[in-house]
Amino acid sequence: MSHCPECGATMDLDADELEEGLVISCPECAVDLEIVNTHPLEFDVIDEDEDEDEDTADEKDDEDDLDEDDDDPGDEEDNGFH
């Protein structure tokens, strides 16, 4: 028997089917848990807010890349003054 690290609920898991990296959900609180060790069985809580923060950071990086392209002096139009 294992217990959810988030809510403490008892989880009946088949040890033969468990492997590191496998993500399961707690039947009581529905939190996603990644198995980080099988002997002894250890879980890492997957925080959905973390995933959203990473996605937002990736979008911000993409926007920064676009802004950098706009600052390139080689892209400016020639106005005839030198």
PDB file with one MODEL, atoms N, CA, C and O in Angstrom:
MODEL        1
ATOM      1  N   MET A   1       0.832  -1.182   0.000  1.00  0.00           N
ATOM      2  CA  MET A   1       0.000   0.000   0.000  1.00  0.00           C
ATOM      3  C   MET A   1       0.879   1.249   0.000  1.00  0.00           C
ATOM      4  O   MET A   1       1.906   1.316   0.675  1.00  0.00           O
ATOM      5  N   SER A   2       0.443   2.223  -0.773  1.00  0.00           N
ATOM      6  CA  SER A   2       1.135   3.504  -0.837  1.00  0.00           C
ATOM      7  C   SER A   2       0.170   4.603  -0.444  1.00  0.00           C
ATOM      8  O   SER A   2      -1.048   4.425  -0.464  1.00  0.00           O
ATOM      9  N   HIS A   3       0.736   5.738  -0.087  1.00  0.00           N
ATOM     10  CA  HIS A   3      -0.088   6.870   0.304  1.00  0.00           C
ATOM     11  C   HIS A   3       0.248   8.084  -0.559  1.00  0.00           C
ATOM     12  O   HIS A   3       1.410   8.333  -0.881  1.00  0.00           O
ATOM     13  N   CYS A   4      -0.775   8.822  -0.919  1.00  0.00           N
ATOM     14  CA  CYS A   4      -0.607  10.043  -1.681  1.00  0.00           C
ATOM     15  C   CYS A   4       0.126  11.067  -0.817  1.00  0.00           C
ATOM     16  O   CYS A   4      -0.294  11.338   0.307  1.00  0.00           O
ATOM     17  N   PRO A   5       1.216  11.638  -1.329  1.00  0.00           N
ATOM     18  CA  PRO A   5       1.938  12.630  -0.532  1.00  0.00           C
ATOM     19  C   PRO A   5       1.167  13.948  -0.384  1.00  0.00           C
ATOM     20  O   PRO A   5       1.499  14.769   0.471  1.00  0.00           O
ATOM     21  N   GLU A   6       0.157  14.144  -1.203  1.00  0.00           N
ATOM     22  CA  GLU A   6      -0.616  15.379  -1.149  1.00  0.00           C
ATOM     23  C   GLU A   6      -1.759  15.307  -0.133  1.00  0.00           C
ATOM     24  O   GLU A   6      -1.911  16.197   0.704  1.00  0.00           O
ATOM     25  N   CYS A   7      -2.572  14.226  -0.213  1.00  0.00           N
ATOM     26  CA  CYS A   7      -3.747  14.143   0.666  1.00  0.00           C
ATOM     27  C   CYS A   7      -3.690  12.990   1.659  1.00  0.00           C
ATOM     28  O   CYS A   7      -4.513  12.926   2.572  1.00  0.00           O
ATOM     29  N   GLY A   8      -2.727  12.071   1.498  1.00  0.00           N
ATOM     30  CA  GLY A   8      -2.579  10.953   2.415  1.00  0.00           C
ATOM     31  C   GLY A   8      -3.461   9.759   2.114  1.00  0.00           C
ATOM     32  O   GLY A   8      -3.459   8.786   2.868  1.00  0.00           O
ATOM     33  N   ALA A   9      -4.217   9.812   1.026  1.00  0.00           N
ATOM     34  CA  ALA A   9      -5.108   8.707   0.671  1.00  0.00           C
ATOM     35  C   ALA A   9      -4.309   7.446   0.377  1.00  0.00           C
ATOM     36  O   ALA A   9      -3.200   7.506  -0.155  1.00  0.00           O
ATOM     37  N   THR A  10      -4.881   6.316   0.729  1.00  0.00           N
ATOM     38  CA  THR A  10      -4.261   5.025   0.440  1.00  0.00           C
ATOM     39  C   THR A  10      -4.476   4.683  -1.026  1.00  0.00           C
ATOM     40  O   THR A  10      -5.589   4.770  -1.545  1.00  0.00           O
ATOM     41  N   MET A  11      -3.386   4.290  -1.686  1.00  0.00           N
ATOM     42  CA  MET A  11      -3.454   3.913  -3.100  1.00  0.00           C
ATOM     43  C   MET A  11      -3.001   2.473  -3.234  1.00  0.00           C
ATOM     44  O   MET A  11      -1.895   2.121  -2.822  1.00  0.00           O
ATOM     45  N   ASP A  12      -3.852   1.644  -3.807  1.00  0.00           N
ATOM     46  CA  ASP A  12      -3.534   0.238  -4.019  1.00  0.00           C
ATOM     47  C   ASP A  12      -2.893   0.111  -5.404  1.00  0.00           C
ATOM     48  O   ASP A  12      -3.583   0.120  -6.424  1.00  0.00           O
ATOM     49  N   LEU A  13      -1.567  -0.006  -5.420  1.00  0.00           N
ATOM     50  CA  LEU A  13      -0.826  -0.049  -6.675  1.00  0.00           C
ATOM     51  C   LEU A  13      -0.146  -1.397  -6.842  1.00  0.00           C
ATOM     52  O   LEU A  13       0.341  -1.983  -5.876  1.00  0.00           O
ATOM     53  N   ASP A  14      -0.118  -1.885  -8.085  1.00  0.00           N
ATOM     54  CA  ASP A  14       0.553  -3.151  -8.397  1.00  0.00           C
ATOM     55  C   ASP A  14       2.040  -2.856  -8.634  1.00  0.00           C
ATOM     56  O   ASP A  14       2.402  -2.223  -9.626  1.00  0.00           O
ATOM     57  N   ALA A  15       2.881  -3.309  -7.734  1.00  0.00           N
ATOM     58  CA  ALA A  15       4.312  -3.022  -7.788  1.00  0.00           C
ATOM     59  C   ALA A  15       4.948  -3.497  -9.092  1.00  0.00           C
ATOM     60  O   ALA A  15       5.929  -2.904  -9.541  1.00  0.00           O
ATOM     61  N   ASP A  16       4.417  -4.547  -9.708  1.00  0.00           N
ATOM     62  CA  ASP A  16       4.975  -5.071 -10.945  1.00  0.00           C
ATOM     63  C   ASP A  16       4.764  -4.123 -12.127  1.00  0.00           C
ATOM     64  O   ASP A  16       5.509  -4.177 -13.105  1.00  0.00           O
ATOM     65  N   GLU A  17       3.761  -3.262 -12.041  1.00  0.00           N
ATOM     66  CA  GLU A  17       3.441  -2.352 -13.147  1.00  0.00           C
ATOM     67  C   GLU A  17       4.064  -0.968 -12.984  1.00  0.00           C
ATOM     68  O   GLU A  17       3.913  -0.117 -13.861  1.00  0.00           O
ATOM     69  N   LEU A  18       4.760  -0.735 -11.879  1.00  0.00           N
ATOM     70  CA  LEU A  18       5.312   0.588 -11.607  1.00  0.00           C
ATOM     71  C   LEU A  18       6.726   0.703 -12.151  1.00  0.00           C
ATOM     72  O   LEU A  18       7.525  -0.228 -12.045  1.00  0.00           O
ATOM     73  N   GLU A  19       7.027   1.874 -12.743  1.00  0.00           N
ATOM     74  CA  GLU A  19       8.367   2.150 -13.217  1.00  0.00           C
ATOM     75  C   GLU A  19       8.652   3.637 -13.060  1.00  0.00           C
ATOM     76  O   GLU A  19       7.734   4.456 -13.062  1.00  0.00           O
ATOM     77  N   GLU A  20       9.924   3.980 -12.924  1.00  0.00           N
ATOM     78  CA  GLU A  20      10.312   5.370 -12.761  1.00  0.00           C
ATOM     79  C   GLU A  20       9.878   6.185 -13.975  1.00  0.00           C
ATOM     80  O   GLU A  20      10.020   5.745 -15.116  1.00  0.00           O
ATOM     81  N   GLY A  21       9.349   7.372 -13.715  1.00  0.00           N
ATOM     82  CA  GLY A  21       8.888   8.252 -14.783  1.00  0.00           C
ATOM     83  C   GLY A  21       7.416   8.113 -15.096  1.00  0.00           C
ATOM     84  O   GLY A  21       6.845   8.965 -15.776  1.00  0.00           O
ATOM     85  N   LEU A  22       6.788   7.045 -14.606  1.00  0.00           N
ATOM     86  CA  LEU A  22       5.365   6.827 -14.821  1.00  0.00           C
ATOM     87  C   LEU A  22       4.575   7.862 -14.028  1.00  0.00           C
ATOM     88  O   LEU A  22       4.889   8.135 -12.869  1.00  0.00           O
ATOM     89  N   VAL A  23       3.547   8.438 -14.657  1.00  0.00           N
ATOM     90  CA  VAL A  23       2.703   9.421 -13.983  1.00  0.00           C
ATOM     91  C   VAL A  23       1.354   8.771 -13.695  1.00  0.00           C
ATOM     92  O   VAL A  23       0.702   8.226 -14.585  1.00  0.00           O
ATOM     93  N   ILE A  24       0.953   8.845 -12.425  1.00  0.00           N
ATOM     94  CA  ILE A  24      -0.345   8.318 -12.013  1.00  0.00           C
ATOM     95  C   ILE A  24      -1.122   9.441 -11.331  1.00  0.00           C
ATOM     96  O   ILE A  24      -0.549  10.455 -10.933  1.00  0.00           O
ATOM     97  N   SER A  25      -2.416   9.248 -11.204  1.00  0.00           N
ATOM     98  CA  SER A  25      -3.255  10.235 -10.522  1.00  0.00           C
ATOM     99  C   SER A  25      -3.797   9.631  -9.238  1.00  0.00           C
ATOM    100  O   SER A  25      -4.152   8.453  -9.197  1.00  0.00           O
ATOM    101  N   CYS A  26      -3.858  10.437  -8.201  1.00  0.00           N
ATOM    102  CA  CYS A  26      -4.438   9.998  -6.943  1.00  0.00           C
ATOM    103  C   CYS A  26      -5.938   9.851  -7.134  1.00  0.00           C
ATOM    104  O   CYS A  26      -6.580  10.758  -7.663  1.00  0.00           O
ATOM    105  N   PRO A  27      -6.511   8.728  -6.717  1.00  0.00           N
ATOM    106  CA  PRO A  27      -7.954   8.533  -6.894  1.00  0.00           C
ATOM    107  C   PRO A  27      -8.802   9.443  -6.007  1.00  0.00           C
ATOM    108  O   PRO A  27      -9.987   9.636  -6.279  1.00  0.00           O
ATOM    109  N   GLU A  28      -8.216   9.998  -4.959  1.00  0.00           N
ATOM    110  CA  GLU A  28      -8.967  10.854  -4.035  1.00  0.00           C
ATOM    111  C   GLU A  28      -8.897  12.329  -4.416  1.00  0.00           C
ATOM    112  O   GLU A  28      -9.930  12.979  -4.570  1.00  0.00           O
ATOM    113  N   CYS A  29      -7.672  12.865  -4.572  1.00  0.00           N
ATOM    114  CA  CYS A  29      -7.530  14.308  -4.812  1.00  0.00           C
ATOM    115  C   CYS A  29      -7.189  14.646  -6.260  1.00  0.00           C
ATOM    116  O   CYS A  29      -7.129  15.820  -6.626  1.00  0.00           O
ATOM    117  N   ALA A  30      -6.967  13.624  -7.086  1.00  0.00           N
ATOM    118  CA  ALA A  30      -6.707  13.763  -8.527  1.00  0.00           C
ATOM    119  C   ALA A  30      -5.406  14.487  -8.861  1.00  0.00           C
ATOM    120  O   ALA A  30      -5.222  14.914 -10.001  1.00  0.00           O
ATOM    121  N   VAL A  31      -4.501  14.636  -7.893  1.00  0.00           N
ATOM    122  CA  VAL A  31      -3.210  15.242  -8.186  1.00  0.00           C
ATOM    123  C   VAL A  31      -2.384  14.243  -9.000  1.00  0.00           C
ATOM    124  O   VAL A  31      -2.459  13.036  -8.770  1.00  0.00           O
ATOM    125  N   ASP A  32      -1.595  14.752  -9.953  1.00  0.00           N
ATOM    126  CA  ASP A  32      -0.724  13.891 -10.741  1.00  0.00           C
ATOM    127  C   ASP A  32       0.575  13.662  -9.981  1.00  0.00           C
ATOM    128  O   ASP A  32       1.172  14.594  -9.442  1.00  0.00           O
ATOM    129  N   LEU A  33       1.000  12.406  -9.951  1.00  0.00           N
ATOM    130  CA  LEU A  33       2.204  12.002  -9.234  1.00  0.00           C
ATOM    131  C   LEU A  33       3.137  11.274 -10.180  1.00  0.00           C
ATOM    132  O   LEU A  33       2.726  10.342 -10.871  1.00  0.00           O
ATOM    133  N   GLU A  34       4.392  11.695 -10.214  1.00  0.00           N
ATOM    134  CA  GLU A  34       5.393  10.995 -11.008  1.00  0.00           C
ATOM    135  C   GLU A  34       6.185  10.083 -10.092  1.00  0.00           C
ATOM    136  O   GLU A  34       6.613  10.495  -9.014  1.00  0.00           O
ATOM    137  N   ILE A  35       6.380   8.847 -10.519  1.00  0.00           N
ATOM    138  CA  ILE A  35       7.170   7.901  -9.737  1.00  0.00           C
ATOM    139  C   ILE A  35       8.644   8.220  -9.980  1.00  0.00           C
ATOM    140  O   ILE A  35       9.126   8.133 -11.109  1.00  0.00           O
ATOM    141  N   VAL A  36       9.349   8.588  -8.921  1.00  0.00           N
ATOM    142  CA  VAL A  36      10.761   8.933  -9.039  1.00  0.00           C
ATOM    143  C   VAL A  36      11.671   7.816  -8.539  1.00  0.00           C
ATOM    144  O   VAL A  36      12.869   7.812  -8.821  1.00  0.00           O
ATOM    145  N   ASN A  37      11.098   6.865  -7.793  1.00  0.00           N
ATOM    146  CA  ASN A  37      11.863   5.723  -7.309  1.00  0.00           C
ATOM    147  C   ASN A  37      10.883   4.590  -7.042  1.00  0.00           C
ATOM    148  O   ASN A  37       9.803   4.816  -6.497  1.00  0.00           O
ATOM    149  N   THR A  38      11.255   3.374  -7.422  1.00  0.00           N
ATOM    150  CA  THR A  38      10.349   2.242  -7.215  1.00  0.00           C
ATOM    151  C   THR A  38      10.672   1.445  -5.964  1.00  0.00           C
ATOM    152  O   THR A  38       9.788   0.780  -5.425  1.00  0.00           O
ATOM    153  N   HIS A  39      11.915   1.489  -5.481  1.00  0.00           N
ATOM    154  CA  HIS A  39      12.303   0.745  -4.276  1.00  0.00           C
ATOM    155  C   HIS A  39      13.167   1.607  -3.386  1.00  0.00           C
ATOM    156  O   HIS A  39      14.368   1.682  -3.643  1.00  0.00           O
ATOM    157  N   PRO A  40      12.666   2.248  -2.381  1.00  0.00           N
ATOM    158  CA  PRO A  40      11.264   2.318  -1.964  1.00  0.00           C
ATOM    159  C   PRO A  40      10.477   3.232  -2.902  1.00  0.00           C
ATOM    160  O   PRO A  40      11.039   4.087  -3.587  1.00  0.00           O
ATOM    161  N   LEU A  41       9.178   3.026  -2.912  1.00  0.00           N
ATOM    162  CA  LEU A  41       8.311   3.791  -3.788  1.00  0.00           C
ATOM    163  C   LEU A  41       8.244   5.250  -3.337  1.00  0.00           C
ATOM    164  O   LEU A  41       7.848   5.554  -2.212  1.00  0.00           O
ATOM    165  N   GLU A  42       8.647   6.156  -4.259  1.00  0.00           N
ATOM    166  CA  GLU A  42       8.629   7.584  -3.974  1.00  0.00           C
ATOM    167  C   GLU A  42       7.953   8.321  -5.114  1.00  0.00           C
ATOM    168  O   GLU A  42       8.129   7.981  -6.284  1.00  0.00           O
ATOM    169  N   PHE A  43       7.175   9.340  -4.755  1.00  0.00           N
ATOM    170  CA  PHE A  43       6.457  10.142  -5.744  1.00  0.00           C
ATOM    171  C   PHE A  43       6.947  11.579  -5.723  1.00  0.00           C
ATOM    172  O   PHE A  43       7.453  12.070  -4.714  1.00  0.00           O
ATOM    173  N   ASP A  44       6.787  12.236  -6.850  1.00  0.00           N
ATOM    174  CA  ASP A  44       7.003  13.669  -6.963  1.00  0.00           C
ATOM    175  C   ASP A  44       5.690  14.265  -7.447  1.00  0.00           C
ATOM    176  O   ASP A  44       5.167  13.845  -8.480  1.00  0.00           O
ATOM    177  N   VAL A  45       5.152  15.234  -6.720  1.00  0.00           N
ATOM    178  CA  VAL A  45       3.884  15.852  -7.107  1.00  0.00           C
ATOM    179  C   VAL A  45       4.137  16.742  -8.320  1.00  0.00           C
ATOM    180  O   VAL A  45       5.032  17.586  -8.309  1.00  0.00           O
ATOM    181  N   ILE A  46       3.339  16.542  -9.365  1.00  0.00           N
ATOM    182  CA  ILE A  46       3.438  17.379 -10.552  1.00  0.00           C
ATOM    183  C   ILE A  46       2.485  18.544 -10.361  1.00  0.00           C
ATOM    184  O   ILE A  46       1.267  18.374 -10.323  1.00  0.00           O
ATOM    185  N   ASP A  47       3.065  19.733 -10.242  1.00  0.00           N
ATOM    186  CA  ASP A  47       2.293  20.939 -10.000  1.00  0.00           C
ATOM    187  C   ASP A  47       1.886  21.541 -11.345  1.00  0.00           C
ATOM    188  O   ASP A  47       2.744  21.925 -12.139  1.00  0.00           O
ATOM    189  N   GLU A  48       0.570  21.622 -11.601  1.00  0.00           N
ATOM    190  CA  GLU A  48       0.091  22.170 -12.866  1.00  0.00           C
ATOM    191  C   GLU A  48       0.504  23.620 -13.035  1.00  0.00           C
ATOM    192  O   GLU A  48       0.726  24.061 -14.163  1.00  0.00           O
ATOM    193  N   ASP A  49       0.614  24.378 -11.946  1.00  0.00           N
ATOM    194  CA  ASP A  49       1.033  25.772 -12.040  1.00  0.00           C
ATOM    195  C   ASP A  49       2.451  25.877 -12.574  1.00  0.00           C
ATOM    196  O   ASP A  49       2.768  26.810 -13.311  1.00  0.00           O
ATOM    197  N   GLU A  50       3.314  24.926 -12.209  1.00  0.00           N
ATOM    198  CA  GLU A  50       4.678  24.925 -12.722  1.00  0.00           C
ATOM    199  C   GLU A  50       4.684  24.781 -14.226  1.00  0.00           C
ATOM    200  O   GLU A  50       5.420  25.489 -14.914  1.00  0.00           O
ATOM    201  N   ASP A  51       3.862  23.861 -14.757  1.00  0.00           N
ATOM    202  CA  ASP A  51       3.784  23.661 -16.193  1.00  0.00           C
ATOM    203  C   ASP A  51       3.317  24.926 -16.890  1.00  0.00           C
ATOM    204  O   ASP A  51       3.855  25.290 -17.935  1.00  0.00           O
ATOM    205  N   GLU A  52       2.318  25.604 -16.322  1.00  0.00           N
ATOM    206  CA  GLU A  52       1.819  26.833 -16.910  1.00  0.00           C
ATOM    207  C   GLU A  52       2.888  27.909 -16.868  1.00  0.00           C
ATOM    208  O   GLU A  52       3.020  28.676 -17.821  1.00  0.00           O
ATOM    209  N   ASP A  53       3.661  27.987 -15.778  1.00  0.00           N
ATOM    210  CA  ASP A  53       4.731  28.970 -15.674  1.00  0.00           C
ATOM    211  C   ASP A  53       5.795  28.715 -16.737  1.00  0.00           C
ATOM    212  O   ASP A  53       6.306  29.662 -17.335  1.00  0.00           O
ATOM    213  N   GLU A  54       6.134  27.454 -16.980  1.00  0.00           N
ATOM    214  CA  GLU A  54       7.118  27.125 -18.001  1.00  0.00           C
ATOM    215  C   GLU A  54       6.609  27.516 -19.376  1.00  0.00           C
ATOM    216  O   GLU A  54       7.368  28.052 -20.184  1.00  0.00           O
ATOM    217  N   ASP A  55       5.326  27.255 -19.660  1.00  0.00           N
ATOM    218  CA  ASP A  55       4.752  27.626 -20.943  1.00  0.00           C
ATOM    219  C   ASP A  55       4.787  29.138 -21.121  1.00  0.00           C
ATOM    220  O   ASP A  55       5.113  29.624 -22.204  1.00  0.00           O
ATOM    221  N   THR A  56       4.464  29.873 -20.094  1.00  0.00           N
ATOM    222  CA  THR A  56       4.479  31.328 -20.158  1.00  0.00           C
ATOM    223  C   THR A  56       5.896  31.826 -20.392  1.00  0.00           C
ATOM    224  O   THR A  56       6.097  32.764 -21.164  1.00  0.00           O
ATOM    225  N   ALA A  57       6.871  31.225 -19.751  1.00  0.00           N
ATOM    226  CA  ALA A  57       8.264  31.614 -19.939  1.00  0.00           C
ATOM    227  C   ALA A  57       8.698  31.345 -21.373  1.00  0.00           C
ATOM    228  O   ALA A  57       9.414  32.155 -21.962  1.00  0.00           O
ATOM    229  N   ASP A  58       8.275  30.217 -21.944  1.00  0.00           N
ATOM    230  CA  ASP A  58       8.609  29.909 -23.330  1.00  0.00           C
ATOM    231  C   ASP A  58       8.005  30.932 -24.273  1.00  0.00           C
ATOM    232  O   ASP A  58       8.667  31.364 -25.217  1.00  0.00           O
ATOM    233  N   GLU A  59       6.756  31.330 -24.035  1.00  0.00           N
ATOM    234  CA  GLU A  59       6.110  32.330 -24.871  1.00  0.00           C
ATOM    235  C   GLU A  59       6.839  33.660 -24.758  1.00  0.00           C
ATOM    236  O   GLU A  59       6.991  34.358 -25.760  1.00  0.00           O
ATOM    237  N   LYS A  60       7.295  34.030 -23.560  1.00  0.00           N
ATOM    238  CA  LYS A  60       8.023  35.271 -23.338  1.00  0.00           C
ATOM    239  C   LYS A  60       9.335  35.232 -24.111  1.00  0.00           C
ATOM    240  O   LYS A  60       9.714  36.236 -24.713  1.00  0.00           O
ATOM    241  N   ASP A  61      10.038  34.101 -24.110  1.00  0.00           N
ATOM    242  CA  ASP A  61      11.280  33.964 -24.849  1.00  0.00           C
ATOM    243  C   ASP A  61      11.041  34.158 -26.343  1.00  0.00           C
ATOM    244  O   ASP A  61      11.839  34.807 -27.019  1.00  0.00           O
ATOM    245  N   ASP A  62       9.949  33.598 -26.861  1.00  0.00           N
ATOM    246  CA  ASP A  62       9.612  33.750 -28.270  1.00  0.00           C
ATOM    247  C   ASP A  62       9.367  35.207 -28.604  1.00  0.00           C
ATOM    248  O   ASP A  62       9.804  35.680 -29.653  1.00  0.00           O
ATOM    249  N   GLU A  63       8.667  35.940 -27.722  1.00  0.00           N
ATOM    250  CA  GLU A  63       8.404  37.354 -27.945  1.00  0.00           C
ATOM    251  C   GLU A  63       9.712  38.142 -27.926  1.00  0.00           C
ATOM    252  O   GLU A  63       9.890  39.057 -28.730  1.00  0.00           O
ATOM    253  N   ASP A  64      10.629  37.798 -27.017  1.00  0.00           N
ATOM    254  CA  ASP A  64      11.921  38.481 -26.949  1.00  0.00           C
ATOM    255  C   ASP A  64      12.703  38.270 -28.231  1.00  0.00           C
ATOM    256  O   ASP A  64      13.359  39.192 -28.715  1.00  0.00           O
ATOM    257  N   ASP A  65      12.642  37.062 -28.791  1.00  0.00           N
ATOM    258  CA  ASP A  65      13.330  36.783 -30.046  1.00  0.00           C
ATOM    259  C   ASP A  65      12.798  37.669 -31.160  1.00  0.00           C
ATOM    260  O   ASP A  65      13.572  38.173 -31.974  1.00  0.00           O
ATOM    261  N   LEU A  66      11.490  37.862 -31.207  1.00  0.00           N
ATOM    262  CA  LEU A  66      10.895  38.717 -32.225  1.00  0.00           C
ATOM    263  C   LEU A  66      11.328  40.160 -32.036  1.00  0.00           C
ATOM    264  O   LEU A  66      11.603  40.853 -33.016  1.00  0.00           O
ATOM    265  N   ASP A  67      11.395  40.627 -30.795  1.00  0.00           N
ATOM    266  CA  ASP A  67      11.814  41.994 -30.515  1.00  0.00           C
ATOM    267  C   ASP A  67      13.254  42.216 -30.940  1.00  0.00           C
ATOM    268  O   ASP A  67      13.584  43.284 -31.456  1.00  0.00           O
ATOM    269  N   GLU A  68      14.116  41.234 -30.737  1.00  0.00           N
ATOM    270  CA  GLU A  68      15.513  41.362 -31.127  1.00  0.00           C
ATOM    271  C   GLU A  68      15.641  41.538 -32.629  1.00  0.00           C
ATOM    272  O   GLU A  68      16.502  42.289 -33.088  1.00  0.00           O
ATOM    273  N   ASP A  69      14.804  40.864 -33.403  1.00  0.00           N
ATOM    274  CA  ASP A  69      14.840  40.995 -34.853  1.00  0.00           C
ATOM    275  C   ASP A  69      14.500  42.419 -35.276  1.00  0.00           C
ATOM    276  O   ASP A  69      15.043  42.910 -36.266  1.00  0.00           O
ATOM    277  N   ASP A  70      13.610  43.090 -34.546  1.00  0.00           N
ATOM    278  CA  ASP A  70      13.203  44.449 -34.881  1.00  0.00           C
ATOM    279  C   ASP A  70      14.314  45.449 -34.620  1.00  0.00           C
ATOM    280  O   ASP A  70      14.335  46.514 -35.238  1.00  0.00           O
ATOM    281  N   ASP A  71      15.247  45.133 -33.714  1.00  0.00           N
ATOM    282  CA  ASP A  71      16.312  46.059 -33.343  1.00  0.00           C
ATOM    283  C   ASP A  71      17.519  45.974 -34.274  1.00  0.00           C
ATOM    284  O   ASP A  71      18.470  46.736 -34.097  1.00  0.00           O
ATOM    285  N   ASP A  72      17.516  45.092 -35.238  1.00  0.00           N
ATOM    286  CA  ASP A  72      18.644  44.898 -36.137  1.00  0.00           C
ATOM    287  C   ASP A  72      18.767  46.098 -37.069  1.00  0.00           C
ATOM    288  O   ASP A  72      17.861  46.338 -37.868  1.00  0.00           O
ATOM    289  N   PRO A  73      19.877  46.872 -36.993  1.00  0.00           N
ATOM    290  CA  PRO A  73      20.003  48.071 -37.834  1.00  0.00           C
ATOM    291  C   PRO A  73      20.076  47.743 -39.320  1.00  0.00           C
ATOM    292  O   PRO A  73      19.794  48.608 -40.148  1.00  0.00           O
ATOM    293  N   GLY A  74      20.441  46.535 -39.674  1.00  0.00           N
ATOM    294  CA  GLY A  74      20.493  46.156 -41.083  1.00  0.00           C
ATOM    295  C   GLY A  74      19.122  46.074 -41.721  1.00  0.00           C
ATOM    296  O   GLY A  74      19.003  46.088 -42.946  1.00  0.00           O
ATOM    297  N   ASP A  75      18.086  45.988 -40.902  1.00  0.00           N
ATOM    298  CA  ASP A  75      16.729  45.879 -41.418  1.00  0.00           C
ATOM    299  C   ASP A  75      16.074  47.241 -41.638  1.00  0.00           C
ATOM    300  O   ASP A  75      14.983  47.309 -42.205  1.00  0.00           O
ATOM    301  N   GLU A  76      16.722  48.337 -41.199  1.00  0.00           N
ATOM    302  CA  GLU A  76      16.128  49.653 -41.337  1.00  0.00           C
ATOM    303  C   GLU A  76      16.111  50.086 -42.797  1.00  0.00           C
ATOM    304  O   GLU A  76      17.002  49.733 -43.569  1.00  0.00           O
ATOM    305  N   GLU A  77      15.098  50.847 -43.167  1.00  0.00           N
ATOM    306  CA  GLU A  77      14.998  51.339 -44.543  1.00  0.00           C
ATOM    307  C   GLU A  77      16.010  52.453 -44.758  1.00  0.00           C
ATOM    308  O   GLU A  77      16.318  53.211 -43.838  1.00  0.00           O
ATOM    309  N   ASP A  78      16.522  52.547 -45.968  1.00  0.00           N
ATOM    310  CA  ASP A  78      17.454  53.609 -46.320  1.00  0.00           C
ATOM    311  C   ASP A  78      16.638  54.854 -46.617  1.00  0.00           C
ATOM    312  O   ASP A  78      15.838  54.864 -47.553  1.00  0.00           O
ATOM    313  N   ASN A  79      16.835  55.914 -45.823  1.00  0.00           N
ATOM    314  CA  ASN A  79      16.066  57.127 -46.031  1.00  0.00           C
ATOM    315  C   ASN A  79      16.782  58.132 -46.909  1.00  0.00           C
ATOM    316  O   ASN A  79      16.288  59.244 -47.098  1.00  0.00           O
ATOM    317  N   GLY A  80      17.932  57.768 -47.449  1.00  0.00           N
ATOM    318  CA  GLY A  80      18.651  58.630 -48.364  1.00  0.00           C
ATOM    319  C   GLY A  80      19.664  59.524 -47.681  1.00  0.00           C
ATOM    320  O   GLY A  80      20.443  60.182 -48.371  1.00  0.00           O
ATOM    321  N   PHE A  81      19.691  59.581 -46.385  1.00  0.00           N
ATOM    322  CA  PHE A  81      20.660  60.402 -45.664  1.00  0.00           C
ATOM    323  C   PHE A  81      21.793  59.512 -45.151  1.00  0.00           C
ATOM    324  O   PHE A  81      21.543  58.466 -44.551  1.00  0.00           O
ATOM    325  N   HIS A  82      23.013  59.922 -45.385  1.00  0.00           N
ATOM    326  CA  HIS A  82      24.152  59.126 -44.912  1.00  0.00           C
ATOM    327  C   HIS A  82      25.055  59.950 -44.072  1.00  0.00           C
ATOM    328  O   HIS A  82      26.069  59.451 -43.584  1.00  0.00           O
TER     329      HIS A  82
ENDMDL
END
